[in-house]
Amino acid sequence: MLSPHSARACLVNKSCRQTKQKNRKHSQPPSVYDWCKLDVDNWLQRLGEQYATHCSLAFKEHEINGHVLLRLTDSSLERIGIHNPFIRKSLLQHITLIKFRQEELELRKLLSDT
């Protein structure tokens, strides 16, 4: 479970993101790098019950935020307690997908700024 401090920090991050989005002409989804622990947990929940069951507690205990999520490897997942190799492999595929999506958003932003 998130500590009150972590939950408050997550709400502050969301509030900041909402303000930033209102100030943009074309609101963009928040950068994965800016995800708080609650955002990561929500992402796990959207992936499905097997991910929520196998990963959610370990991610919370190790305070995995968006920045850390994008740097996870097979060995780091195993170290934090994700022992099922099939779950690790599938999770890493999902992480790779959001990395590519994040890079695509950043490239589009760069192109639109020029």
N, CA, C and O atoms as CSV, one atom per row, in Angstrom:
chain,resi,resn,atom,element,x,y,z
A,1,MET,N,N,0.838,-1.182,0.000
A,1,MET,CA,C,0.000,0.000,0.000
A,1,MET,C,C,0.884,1.246,0.000
A,1,MET,O,O,1.941,1.267,0.631
A,2,LEU,N,N,0.447,2.268,-0.703
A,2,LEU,CA,C,1.207,3.511,-0.760
A,2,LEU,C,C,1.137,4.223,0.578
A,2,LEU,O,O,0.087,4.258,1.220
A,3,SER,N,N,2.249,4.786,0.989
A,3,SER,CA,C,2.256,5.576,2.209
A,3,SER,C,C,1.505,6.875,1.944
A,3,SER,O,O,1.349,7.269,0.788
A,4,PRO,N,N,1.031,7.554,3.005
A,4,PRO,CA,C,0.348,8.832,2.797
A,4,PRO,C,C,1.229,9.834,2.048
A,4,PRO,O,O,0.739,10.606,1.224
A,5,HIS,N,N,2.536,9.814,2.341
A,5,HIS,CA,C,3.456,10.726,1.656
A,5,HIS,C,C,3.510,10.414,0.163
A,5,HIS,O,O,3.472,11.322,-0.668
A,6,SER,N,N,3.600,9.120,-0.178
A,6,SER,CA,C,3.656,8.717,-1.587
A,6,SER,C,C,2.366,9.072,-2.311
A,6,SER,O,O,2.393,9.561,-3.441
A,7,ALA,N,N,1.241,8.825,-1.659
A,7,ALA,CA,C,-0.044,9.139,-2.278
A,7,ALA,C,C,-0.176,10.645,-2.489
A,7,ALA,O,O,-0.675,11.085,-3.524
A,8,ARG,N,N,0.267,11.431,-1.515
A,8,ARG,CA,C,0.202,12.885,-1.641
A,8,ARG,C,C,1.098,13.361,-2.777
A,8,ARG,O,O,0.704,14.221,-3.565
A,9,ALA,N,N,2.305,12.802,-2.862
A,9,ALA,CA,C,3.229,13.176,-3.939
A,9,ALA,C,C,2.626,12.836,-5.293
A,9,ALA,O,O,2.786,13.584,-6.257
A,10,CYS,N,N,1.940,11.716,-5.363
A,10,CYS,CA,C,1.317,11.307,-6.614
A,10,CYS,C,C,0.201,12.284,-6.987
A,10,CYS,O,O,0.066,12.654,-8.154
A,11,LEU,N,N,-0.596,12.700,-6.008
A,11,LEU,CA,C,-1.657,13.665,-6.279
A,11,LEU,C,C,-1.079,14.998,-6.718
A,11,LEU,O,O,-1.616,15.650,-7.613
A,12,VAL,N,N,0.014,15.402,-6.089
A,12,VAL,CA,C,0.672,16.646,-6.487
A,12,VAL,C,C,1.150,16.540,-7.931
A,12,VAL,O,O,0.956,17.463,-8.721
A,13,ASN,N,N,1.780,15.405,-8.278
A,13,ASN,CA,C,2.234,15.203,-9.656
A,13,ASN,C,C,1.071,15.276,-10.638
A,13,ASN,O,O,1.186,15.884,-11.702
A,14,LYS,N,N,-0.057,14.652,-10.275
A,14,LYS,CA,C,-1.211,14.679,-11.171
A,14,LYS,C,C,-1.747,16.088,-11.303
A,14,LYS,O,O,-2.123,16.512,-12.395
A,15,SER,N,N,-1.784,16.816,-10.200
A,15,SER,CA,C,-2.257,18.190,-10.237
A,15,SER,C,C,-1.365,19.038,-11.135
A,15,SER,O,O,-1.859,19.847,-11.920
A,16,CYS,N,N,-0.049,18.855,-11.019
A,16,CYS,CA,C,0.898,19.588,-11.866
A,16,CYS,C,C,0.686,19.227,-13.326
A,16,CYS,O,O,0.700,20.100,-14.194
A,17,ARG,N,N,0.490,17.940,-13.601
A,17,ARG,CA,C,0.274,17.506,-14.974
A,17,ARG,C,C,-0.990,18.115,-15.549
A,17,ARG,O,O,-1.013,18.548,-16.701
A,18,GLN,N,N,-2.063,18.148,-14.725
A,18,GLN,CA,C,-3.320,18.703,-15.207
A,18,GLN,C,C,-3.161,20.184,-15.531
A,18,GLN,O,O,-3.695,20.655,-16.535
A,19,THR,N,N,-2.447,20.907,-14.713
A,19,THR,CA,C,-2.210,22.326,-14.963
A,19,THR,C,C,-1.408,22.513,-16.239
A,19,THR,O,O,-1.734,23.376,-17.054
A,20,LYS,N,N,-0.355,21.709,-16.426
A,20,LYS,CA,C,0.460,21.803,-17.631
A,20,LYS,C,C,-0.372,21.503,-18.871
A,20,LYS,O,O,-0.227,22.159,-19.903
A,21,GLN,N,N,-1.256,20.493,-18.756
A,21,GLN,CA,C,-2.065,20.121,-19.905
A,21,GLN,C,C,-3.034,21.238,-20.277
A,21,GLN,O,O,-3.275,21.475,-21.460
A,22,LYS,N,N,-3.588,21.920,-19.291
A,22,LYS,CA,C,-4.519,23.007,-19.575
A,22,LYS,C,C,-3.807,24.147,-20.299
A,22,LYS,O,O,-4.423,24.874,-21.078
A,23,ASN,N,N,-2.517,24.299,-20.040
A,23,ASN,CA,C,-1.765,25.383,-20.641
A,23,ASN,C,C,-1.305,25.069,-22.064
A,23,ASN,O,O,-0.804,25.959,-22.752
A,24,ARG,N,N,-1.462,23.844,-22.516
A,24,ARG,CA,C,-1.059,23.466,-23.863
A,24,ARG,C,C,-2.234,23.605,-24.815
A,24,ARG,O,O,-3.390,23.435,-24.427
A,25,LYS,N,N,-1.925,23.918,-26.068
A,25,LYS,CA,C,-2.987,23.980,-27.072
A,25,LYS,C,C,-3.538,22.587,-27.333
A,25,LYS,O,O,-4.753,22.390,-27.360
A,26,HIS,N,N,-2.648,21.625,-27.523
A,26,HIS,CA,C,-3.037,20.243,-27.779
A,26,HIS,C,C,-2.523,19.407,-26.623
A,26,HIS,O,O,-1.340,19.076,-26.549
A,27,SER,N,N,-3.428,19.076,-25.732
A,27,SER,CA,C,-2.994,18.347,-24.538
A,27,SER,C,C,-2.457,16.975,-24.912
A,27,SER,O,O,-3.049,16.258,-25.720
A,28,GLN,N,N,-1.340,16.627,-24.320
A,28,GLN,CA,C,-0.660,15.364,-24.581
A,28,GLN,C,C,-0.696,14.523,-23.309
A,28,GLN,O,O,-0.764,15.076,-22.212
A,29,PRO,N,N,-0.651,13.209,-23.433
A,29,PRO,CA,C,-0.590,12.390,-22.224
A,29,PRO,C,C,0.702,12.667,-21.470
A,29,PRO,O,O,1.701,13.060,-22.072
A,30,PRO,N,N,0.687,12.463,-20.155
A,30,PRO,CA,C,1.910,12.719,-19.387
A,30,PRO,C,C,3.027,11.779,-19.819
A,30,PRO,O,O,2.786,10.639,-20.218
A,31,SER,N,N,4.221,12.269,-19.733
A,31,SER,CA,C,5.381,11.454,-20.058
A,31,SER,C,C,5.475,10.295,-19.073
A,31,SER,O,O,5.227,10.463,-17.879
A,32,VAL,N,N,5.829,9.137,-19.571
A,32,VAL,CA,C,6.008,7.976,-18.695
A,32,VAL,C,C,7.075,8.281,-17.643
A,32,VAL,O,O,6.995,7.791,-16.517
A,33,TYR,N,N,8.066,9.087,-18.007
A,33,TYR,CA,C,9.107,9.463,-17.058
A,33,TYR,C,C,8.537,10.200,-15.848
A,33,TYR,O,O,9.134,10.187,-14.771
A,34,ASP,N,N,7.380,10.843,-16.026
A,34,ASP,CA,C,6.749,11.599,-14.946
A,34,ASP,C,C,5.747,10.784,-14.141
A,34,ASP,O,O,5.167,11.292,-13.182
A,35,TRP,N,N,5.538,9.532,-14.514
A,35,TRP,CA,C,4.577,8.720,-13.781
A,35,TRP,C,C,5.017,8.539,-12.342
A,35,TRP,O,O,6.194,8.307,-12.066
A,36,CYS,N,N,4.067,8.648,-11.429
A,36,CYS,CA,C,4.338,8.327,-10.032
A,36,CYS,C,C,4.033,6.840,-9.822
A,36,CYS,O,O,3.635,6.143,-10.755
A,37,LYS,N,N,4.221,6.375,-8.613
A,37,LYS,CA,C,3.994,4.955,-8.311
A,37,LYS,C,C,2.546,4.546,-8.569
A,37,LYS,O,O,2.277,3.431,-9.015
A,38,LEU,N,N,1.627,5.448,-8.286
A,38,LEU,CA,C,0.213,5.144,-8.520
A,38,LEU,C,C,-0.082,5.014,-10.014
A,38,LEU,O,O,-0.879,4.165,-10.412
A,39,ASP,N,N,0.548,5.842,-10.841
A,39,ASP,CA,C,0.386,5.732,-12.303
A,39,ASP,C,C,0.880,4.374,-12.792
A,39,ASP,O,O,0.241,3.735,-13.627
A,40,VAL,N,N,2.024,3.940,-12.264
A,40,VAL,CA,C,2.579,2.632,-12.647
A,40,VAL,C,C,1.628,1.525,-12.216
A,40,VAL,O,O,1.389,0.583,-12.973
A,41,ASP,N,N,1.084,1.630,-11.008
A,41,ASP,CA,C,0.143,0.620,-10.530
A,41,ASP,C,C,-1.111,0.599,-11.413
A,41,ASP,O,O,-1.624,-0.474,-11.732
A,42,ASN,N,N,-1.600,1.760,-11.803
A,42,ASN,CA,C,-2.760,1.813,-12.709
A,42,ASN,C,C,-2.441,1.159,-14.047
A,42,ASN,O,O,-3.279,0.463,-14.620
A,43,TRP,N,N,-1.241,1.382,-14.538
A,43,TRP,CA,C,-0.807,0.759,-15.795
A,43,TRP,C,C,-0.806,-0.761,-15.649
A,43,TRP,O,O,-1.279,-1.472,-16.535
A,44,LEU,N,N,-0.273,-1.260,-14.530
A,44,LEU,CA,C,-0.277,-2.712,-14.284
A,44,LEU,C,C,-1.704,-3.255,-14.261
A,44,LEU,O,O,-1.979,-4.320,-14.814
A,45,GLN,N,N,-2.599,-2.524,-13.626
A,45,GLN,CA,C,-3.998,-2.964,-13.552
A,45,GLN,C,C,-4.609,-3.038,-14.950
A,45,GLN,O,O,-5.367,-3.959,-15.256
A,46,ARG,N,N,-4.270,-2.056,-15.802
A,46,ARG,CA,C,-4.804,-2.056,-17.173
A,46,ARG,C,C,-4.235,-3.210,-17.997
A,46,ARG,O,O,-4.888,-3.699,-18.919
A,47,LEU,N,N,-3.016,-3.645,-17.667
A,47,LEU,CA,C,-2.434,-4.774,-18.405
A,47,LEU,C,C,-3.197,-6.065,-18.142
A,47,LEU,O,O,-3.249,-6.941,-19.005
A,48,GLY,N,N,-3.779,-6.188,-16.973
A,48,GLY,CA,C,-4.559,-7.377,-16.660
A,48,GLY,C,C,-4.281,-7.914,-15.277
A,48,GLY,O,O,-3.317,-7.535,-14.612
A,49,GLU,N,N,-5.154,-8.807,-14.869
A,49,GLU,CA,C,-5.107,-9.347,-13.514
A,49,GLU,C,C,-3.805,-10.087,-13.210
A,49,GLU,O,O,-3.290,-10.005,-12.095
A,50,GLN,N,N,-3.273,-10.808,-14.197
A,50,GLN,CA,C,-2.043,-11.564,-13.914
A,50,GLN,C,C,-0.885,-10.640,-13.572
A,50,GLN,O,O,-0.048,-10.987,-12.740
A,51,TYR,N,N,-0.821,-9.470,-14.198
A,51,TYR,CA,C,0.246,-8.515,-13.897
A,51,TYR,C,C,0.004,-7.860,-12.543
A,51,TYR,O,O,0.925,-7.684,-11.746
A,52,ALA,N,N,-1.246,-7.507,-12.303
A,52,ALA,CA,C,-1.578,-6.894,-11.019
A,52,ALA,C,C,-1.266,-7.872,-9.879
A,52,ALA,O,O,-0.738,-7.477,-8.840
A,53,THR,N,N,-1.596,-9.137,-10.084
A,53,THR,CA,C,-1.376,-10.151,-9.059
A,53,THR,C,C,0.111,-10.402,-8.816
A,53,THR,O,O,0.550,-10.459,-7.668
A,54,HIS,N,N,0.878,-10.551,-9.882
A,54,HIS,CA,C,2.284,-10.916,-9.751
A,54,HIS,C,C,3.217,-9.732,-9.499
A,54,HIS,O,O,4.294,-9.911,-8.930
A,55,CYS,N,N,2.830,-8.547,-9.904
A,55,CYS,CA,C,3.786,-7.438,-9.911
A,55,CYS,C,C,3.441,-6.269,-9.007
A,55,CYS,O,O,4.341,-5.571,-8.539
A,56,SER,N,N,2.184,-6.041,-8.753
A,56,SER,CA,C,1.764,-4.814,-8.079
A,56,SER,C,C,2.435,-4.638,-6.712
A,56,SER,O,O,2.977,-3.571,-6.426
A,57,LEU,N,N,2.404,-5.649,-5.888
A,57,LEU,CA,C,2.996,-5.535,-4.547
A,57,LEU,C,C,4.502,-5.286,-4.621
A,57,LEU,O,O,5.024,-4.432,-3.905
A,58,ALA,N,N,5.197,-6.022,-5.476
A,58,ALA,CA,C,6.650,-5.842,-5.621
A,58,ALA,C,C,6.968,-4.436,-6.115
A,58,ALA,O,O,7.920,-3.816,-5.642
A,59,PHE,N,N,6.184,-3.929,-7.060
A,59,PHE,CA,C,6.424,-2.584,-7.586
A,59,PHE,C,C,6.207,-1.535,-6.500
A,59,PHE,O,O,6.963,-0.568,-6.405
A,60,LYS,N,N,5.169,-1.728,-5.681
A,60,LYS,CA,C,4.902,-0.781,-4.591
A,60,LYS,C,C,6.008,-0.834,-3.544
A,60,LYS,O,O,6.485,0.203,-3.083
A,61,GLU,N,N,6.415,-2.049,-3.168
A,61,GLU,CA,C,7.466,-2.201,-2.149
A,61,GLU,C,C,8.783,-1.577,-2.589
A,61,GLU,O,O,9.538,-1.064,-1.763
A,62,HIS,N,N,9.057,-1.620,-3.884
A,62,HIS,CA,C,10.328,-1.093,-4.404
A,62,HIS,C,C,10.166,0.301,-5.024
A,62,HIS,O,O,11.072,0.828,-5.670
A,63,GLU,N,N,8.976,0.876,-4.804
A,63,GLU,CA,C,8.700,2.250,-5.225
A,63,GLU,C,C,9.036,2.497,-6.699
A,63,GLU,O,O,9.760,3.431,-7.043
A,64,ILE,N,N,8.491,1.633,-7.556
A,64,ILE,CA,C,8.740,1.736,-8.994
A,64,ILE,C,C,7.862,2.854,-9.576
A,64,ILE,O,O,6.637,2.740,-9.622
A,65,ASN,N,N,8.507,3.915,-10.010
A,65,ASN,CA,C,7.795,5.003,-10.693
A,65,ASN,C,C,8.075,4.870,-12.196
A,65,ASN,O,O,8.709,3.906,-12.627
A,66,GLY,N,N,7.614,5.817,-12.974
A,66,GLY,CA,C,7.774,5.723,-14.432
A,66,GLY,C,C,9.216,5.708,-14.883
A,66,GLY,O,O,9.586,4.945,-15.776
A,67,HIS,N,N,10.033,6.550,-14.271
A,67,HIS,CA,C,11.445,6.612,-14.650
A,67,HIS,C,C,12.136,5.270,-14.399
A,67,HIS,O,O,12.901,4.790,-15.236
A,68,VAL,N,N,11.862,4.681,-13.251
A,68,VAL,CA,C,12.466,3.384,-12.909
A,68,VAL,C,C,11.884,2.284,-13.790
A,68,VAL,O,O,12.607,1.390,-14.230
A,69,LEU,N,N,10.589,2.346,-14.046
A,69,LEU,CA,C,9.926,1.341,-14.879
A,69,LEU,C,C,10.624,1.177,-16.222
A,69,LEU,O,O,10.841,0.058,-16.689
A,70,LEU,N,N,10.969,2.294,-16.832
A,70,LEU,CA,C,11.592,2.246,-18.153
A,70,LEU,C,C,13.006,1.679,-18.137
A,70,LEU,O,O,13.557,1.365,-19.192
A,71,ARG,N,N,13.597,1.546,-16.958
A,71,ARG,CA,C,14.965,1.034,-16.850
A,71,ARG,C,C,15.016,-0.404,-16.336
A,71,ARG,O,O,16.103,-0.955,-16.160
A,72,LEU,N,N,13.860,-1.019,-16.094
A,72,LEU,CA,C,13.840,-2.382,-15.566
A,72,LEU,C,C,14.367,-3.387,-16.586
A,72,LEU,O,O,14.155,-3.252,-17.791
A,73,THR,N,N,15.053,-4.387,-16.069
A,73,THR,CA,C,15.580,-5.482,-16.885
A,73,THR,C,C,15.047,-6.791,-16.326
A,73,THR,O,O,14.394,-6.811,-15.283
A,74,ASP,N,N,15.327,-7.880,-17.024
A,74,ASP,CA,C,14.911,-9.190,-16.549
A,74,ASP,C,C,15.502,-9.474,-15.169
A,74,ASP,O,O,14.800,-9.944,-14.274
A,75,SER,N,N,16.771,-9.192,-15.001
A,75,SER,CA,C,17.410,-9.490,-13.710
A,75,SER,C,C,16.879,-8.577,-12.601
A,75,SER,O,O,16.726,-9.018,-11.462
A,76,SER,N,N,16.598,-7.317,-12.919
A,76,SER,CA,C,16.070,-6.437,-11.871
A,76,SER,C,C,14.645,-6.844,-11.485
A,76,SER,O,O,14.269,-6.745,-10.317
A,77,LEU,N,N,13.859,-7.296,-12.451
A,77,LEU,CA,C,12.522,-7.791,-12.118
A,77,LEU,C,C,12.607,-9.009,-11.203
A,77,LEU,O,O,11.836,-9.139,-10.253
A,78,GLU,N,N,13.548,-9.893,-11.500
A,78,GLU,CA,C,13.707,-11.074,-10.654
A,78,GLU,C,C,14.167,-10.679,-9.247
A,78,GLU,O,O,13.701,-11.247,-8.260
A,79,ARG,N,N,15.077,-9.711,-9.155
A,79,ARG,CA,C,15.566,-9.253,-7.843
A,79,ARG,C,C,14.471,-8.646,-6.981
A,79,ARG,O,O,14.493,-8.782,-5.758
A,80,ILE,N,N,13.503,-7.971,-7.621
A,80,ILE,CA,C,12.442,-7.368,-6.811
A,80,ILE,C,C,11.307,-8.337,-6.507
A,80,ILE,O,O,10.346,-7.979,-5.826
A,81,GLY,N,N,11.418,-9.566,-7.012
A,81,GLY,CA,C,10.458,-10.592,-6.617
A,81,GLY,C,C,9.534,-11.111,-7.696
A,81,GLY,O,O,8.605,-11.861,-7.394
A,82,ILE,N,N,9.756,-10.740,-8.939
A,82,ILE,CA,C,8.957,-11.278,-10.044
A,82,ILE,C,C,9.699,-12.513,-10.543
A,82,ILE,O,O,10.601,-12.408,-11.374
A,83,HIS,N,N,9.318,-13.679,-10.034
A,83,HIS,CA,C,10.086,-14.904,-10.287
A,83,HIS,C,C,9.601,-15.701,-11.499
A,83,HIS,O,O,10.345,-16.521,-12.035
A,84,ASN,N,N,8.371,-15.469,-11.931
A,84,ASN,CA,C,7.832,-16.202,-13.077
A,84,ASN,C,C,8.474,-15.665,-14.365
A,84,ASN,O,O,8.265,-14.504,-14.718
A,85,PRO,N,N,9.254,-16.502,-15.071
A,85,PRO,CA,C,9.956,-16.015,-16.271
A,85,PRO,C,C,9.007,-15.571,-17.387
A,85,PRO,O,O,9.344,-14.678,-18.164
A,86,PHE,N,N,7.832,-16.182,-17.472
A,86,PHE,CA,C,6.873,-15.802,-18.507
A,86,PHE,C,C,6.286,-14.420,-18.224
A,86,PHE,O,O,6.099,-13.616,-19.137
A,87,ILE,N,N,6.000,-14.155,-16.958
A,87,ILE,CA,C,5.492,-12.832,-16.571
A,87,ILE,C,C,6.576,-11.781,-16.815
A,87,ILE,O,O,6.285,-10.703,-17.333
A,88,ARG,N,N,7.821,-12.086,-16.448
A,88,ARG,CA,C,8.918,-11.125,-16.665
A,88,ARG,C,C,9.078,-10.805,-18.148
A,88,ARG,O,O,9.189,-9.640,-18.531
A,89,LYS,N,N,9.090,-11.841,-18.976
A,89,LYS,CA,C,9.275,-11.629,-20.410
A,89,LYS,C,C,8.130,-10.795,-20.990
A,89,LYS,O,O,8.365,-9.851,-21.744
A,90,SER,N,N,6.914,-11.141,-20.639
A,90,SER,CA,C,5.756,-10.417,-21.138
A,90,SER,C,C,5.745,-8.980,-20.622
A,90,SER,O,O,5.426,-8.055,-21.369
A,91,LEU,N,N,6.086,-8.791,-19.364
A,91,LEU,CA,C,6.135,-7.449,-18.787
A,91,LEU,C,C,7.188,-6.596,-19.492
A,91,LEU,O,O,6.954,-5.422,-19.778
A,92,LEU,N,N,8.340,-7.190,-19.768
A,92,LEU,CA,C,9.392,-6.462,-20.483
A,92,LEU,C,C,8.946,-6.085,-21.899
A,92,LEU,O,O,9.344,-5.040,-22.414
A,93,GLN,N,N,8.130,-6.921,-22.523
A,93,GLN,CA,C,7.591,-6.578,-23.843
A,93,GLN,C,C,6.657,-5.372,-23.740
A,93,GLN,O,O,6.681,-4.487,-24.595
A,94,HIS,N,N,5.837,-5.345,-22.693
A,94,HIS,CA,C,4.946,-4.200,-22.473
A,94,HIS,C,C,5.740,-2.934,-22.168
A,94,HIS,O,O,5.386,-1.849,-22.627
A,95,ILE,N,N,6.804,-3.074,-21.399
A,95,ILE,CA,C,7.662,-1.929,-21.072
A,95,ILE,C,C,8.330,-1.406,-22.344
A,95,ILE,O,O,8.420,-0.196,-22.549
A,96,THR,N,N,8.794,-2.312,-23.188
A,96,THR,CA,C,9.404,-1.909,-24.458
A,96,THR,C,C,8.392,-1.149,-25.313
A,96,THR,O,O,8.734,-0.153,-25.949
A,97,LEU,N,N,7.172,-1.613,-25.325
A,97,LEU,CA,C,6.127,-0.944,-26.093
A,97,LEU,C,C,5.902,0.486,-25.589
A,97,LEU,O,O,5.793,1.411,-26.394
A,98,ILE,N,N,5.832,0.676,-24.265
A,98,ILE,CA,C,5.610,2.044,-23.788
A,98,ILE,C,C,6.852,2.912,-24.005
A,98,ILE,O,O,6.739,4.127,-24.166
A,99,LYS,N,N,8.033,2.293,-24.011
A,99,LYS,CA,C,9.246,3.064,-24.345
A,99,LYS,C,C,9.145,3.600,-25.768
A,99,LYS,O,O,9.426,4.773,-26.016
A,100,PHE,N,N,8.745,2.743,-26.701
A,100,PHE,CA,C,8.609,3.168,-28.095
A,100,PHE,C,C,7.530,4.239,-28.245
A,100,PHE,O,O,7.709,5.214,-28.974
A,101,ARG,N,N,6.410,4.049,-27.549
A,101,ARG,CA,C,5.347,5.043,-27.618
A,101,ARG,C,C,5.814,6.380,-27.053
A,101,ARG,O,O,5.494,7.437,-27.597
A,102,GLN,N,N,6.574,6.327,-25.959
A,102,GLN,CA,C,7.098,7.551,-25.353
A,102,GLN,C,C,8.052,8.255,-26.320
A,102,GLN,O,O,7.988,9.472,-26.491
A,103,GLU,N,N,8.930,7.484,-26.944
A,103,GLU,CA,C,9.862,8.070,-27.913
A,103,GLU,C,C,9.121,8.668,-29.100
A,103,GLU,O,O,9.496,9.728,-29.601
A,104,GLU,N,N,8.072,7.991,-29.550
A,104,GLU,CA,C,7.279,8.513,-30.659
A,104,GLU,C,C,6.643,9.856,-30.277
A,104,GLU,O,O,6.666,10.799,-31.068
A,105,LEU,N,N,6.079,9.941,-29.073
A,105,LEU,CA,C,5.475,11.199,-28.619
A,105,LEU,C,C,6.505,12.319,-28.557
A,105,LEU,O,O,6.228,13.452,-28.950
A,106,GLU,N,N,7.694,11.992,-28.061
A,106,GLU,CA,C,8.747,13.007,-27.962
A,106,GLU,C,C,9.196,13.467,-29.346
A,106,GLU,O,O,9.429,14.657,-29.555
A,107,LEU,N,N,9.320,12.542,-30.288
A,107,LEU,CA,C,9.691,12.914,-31.655
A,107,LEU,C,C,8.629,13.783,-32.323
A,107,LEU,O,O,8.945,14.758,-33.005
A,108,ARG,N,N,7.377,13.416,-32.118
A,108,ARG,CA,C,6.289,14.220,-32.681
A,108,ARG,C,C,6.293,15.627,-32.099
A,108,ARG,O,O,6.062,16.606,-32.808
A,109,LYS,N,N,6.555,15.716,-30.819
A,109,LYS,CA,C,6.621,17.032,-30.176
A,109,LYS,C,C,7.770,17.856,-30.746
A,109,LYS,O,O,7.614,19.047,-31.018
A,110,LEU,N,N,8.919,17.218,-30.925
A,110,LEU,CA,C,10.067,17.925,-31.520
A,110,LEU,C,C,9.752,18.419,-32.929
A,110,LEU,O,O,10.090,19.546,-33.291
A,111,LEU,N,N,9.110,17.575,-33.709
A,111,LEU,CA,C,8.762,17.945,-35.087
A,111,LEU,C,C,7.724,19.049,-35.130
A,111,LEU,O,O,7.766,19.906,-36.012
A,112,SER,N,N,6.802,19.040,-34.199
A,112,SER,CA,C,5.761,20.079,-34.203
A,112,SER,C,C,6.293,21.416,-33.693
A,112,SER,O,O,5.732,22.464,-34.014
A,113,ASP,N,N,7.363,21.395,-32.906
A,113,ASP,CA,C,7.966,22.616,-32.382
A,113,ASP,C,C,8.807,23.343,-33.411
A,113,ASP,O,O,9.112,24.523,-33.243
A,114,THR,N,N,9.186,22.647,-34.478
A,114,THR,CA,C,10.066,23.282,-35.476
A,114,THR,C,C,9.283,23.944,-36.567
A,114,THR,O,O,9.868,24.522,-37.483
